[in-house]
Amino acid sequence: MRNYPDSYSYERAIRLGVSVSGIKHAKKRIEATYKKTLNHPKEDPEKNLRFSKKLKN
């Protein structure tokens, strides 16, 4: 997971020659889960507000 942090479980399964459910169980066993953030790290809230106002008009 260190070499390919953004890869999907099915991609890891193919690369390692195991099932997707095996990847899921292994990740749970080592507690290697993460949640994606809802906001982009480079997001500009002020810019988004201006854009939203333009859409409403």
C-alpha positions in Angstrom: 0.0 0.0 0.0 2.9 2.3 0.5 4.0 2.0 -3.2 0.5 2.4 -4.6 -1.5 4.4 -2.0 -4.2 5.5 -4.6 -4.8 2.1 -6.1 -8.2 0.4 -5.8 -8.7 -2.9 -4.0 -9.3 -4.7 -7.3 -6.0 -3.4 -8.7 -4.2 -4.6 -5.6 -5.9 -8.0 -5.9 -4.8 -8.4 -9.5 -1.2 -7.3 -8.7 -1.0 -9.6 -5.7 -2.9 -12.5 -7.3 -5.6 -12.7 -4.6 -9.3 -11.9 -4.4 -10.8 -8.5 -3.8 -12.5 -9.8 -0.6 -9.1 -11.0 0.6 -7.7 -7.5 0.2 -10.7 -6.1 2.1 -10.2 -8.5 5.0 -6.4 -7.9 5.1 -6.9 -4.1 5.1 -9.4 -4.4 8.0 -7.1 -6.7 9.9 -4.3 -4.2 9.8 -6.7 -1.3 10.3 -5.5 0.4 7.1 -8.6 2.3 6.2 -9.1 5.9 5.2 -12.0 8.1 4.3 -11.8 10.5 1.4 -12.4 14.1 2.3 -15.4 15.9 0.9 -13.5 19.0 0.0 -10.5 19.3 -2.3 -7.4 20.5 -0.4 -6.9 23.4 -2.8 -10.5 24.4 -2.7 -11.2 28.1 -2.4 -14.5 28.6 -0.5 -14.9 32.2 -1.6 -14.5 31.2 -5.3 -17.1 28.4 -4.8 -19.5 30.9 -3.3 -19.2 33.2 -6.2 -19.7 30.4 -8.6 -22.8 29.1 -6.7 -24.3 32.6 -6.9 -23.7 32.7 -10.7 -25.5 29.4 -11.1 -28.5 30.6 -9.1 -28.9 33.8 -11.3 
